Amino acid sequence: MHISIASYSFHGMFNRKEIDLFGYLESLKYRYHVSGADIWNMMLVSYEEDYLLKIRKHMDQRELHLANLCVDGAHVWEPDPELREKNYQNALMNLRAAELLGAQTVRIDMGGHDLEMSDEQFEYTVKTYKEFARRAEEGGYKVGPENHWGTSRVPENIKKLVEAVDSPAFGILLHLENWDVDKENGDRLCAQYAFHTHFAAWVLPRYEEKIRILIDAGYEGHYSVEHHSSKNEYVEVEWQLANIRRILAHLNGETD
């Protein structure tokens, strides 16, 4: 039973300087008794090796592992070539960080603010993800986008991209019920590509349905709590986490 909590769940506290990355890791271990970290890169204060190895040591000492490094500011496609290059360099920096931290998966968004992809966008996106996937395969982790915003919120775009990259180290972070097209079927259509998940609070009435979809698709990754309200985050996360634990325990009982 793999469970993690996204550090973004505490972004309100983080912005108010009430928690930092090390406080988040302590909370995973001692407040929630969860071993899977899901680190939002905006909580990293540096990409210097000494700092990243300090985080890795902190995790190792507490028997935590990095289920996912969730990267903002490195999305693949931008129409402006200078922005594309800036994002590409940021992606490389985050892939190195992921490797030092021992990440199992890395989310780097597709980019693209329109639902449809131009040929130029698609070709560049496939080429770039092929490069990232080769590196990930060599490093023993997986990389890919989240159905997060823009182009990625169309299930057919995800399918087309995964098939074109065609790598065992490539997949998606499935943000449940986060689609602009085919909202009713998007999760079911794309569960087969998922290497990590985000369970938001608004999906909570359908957590069991979503977990069953993932299990039926052969999903082996983490069920990760992501909270968004920026209020009462300790308690809200605990509420979501308890629901996931209860459902997984119930479903495991069905197979005993």
PyMOL commands that set and color helices and strands:
alter all, ss='L'
color gray80, all
select helices_A, chain A and resi 7-15+21-31+41-43+49-61+81-101+119-139+150-153+155-165+186-193+201-216+233-255
alter helices_A, ss='H'
color red, helices_A
select strands_A, chain A and resi 3-6+36-40+65-71+105-108+142-144+172-175+194-198+223-225
alter strands_A, ss='S'
color yellow, strands_A
deselect
rebuild
show_as cartoon
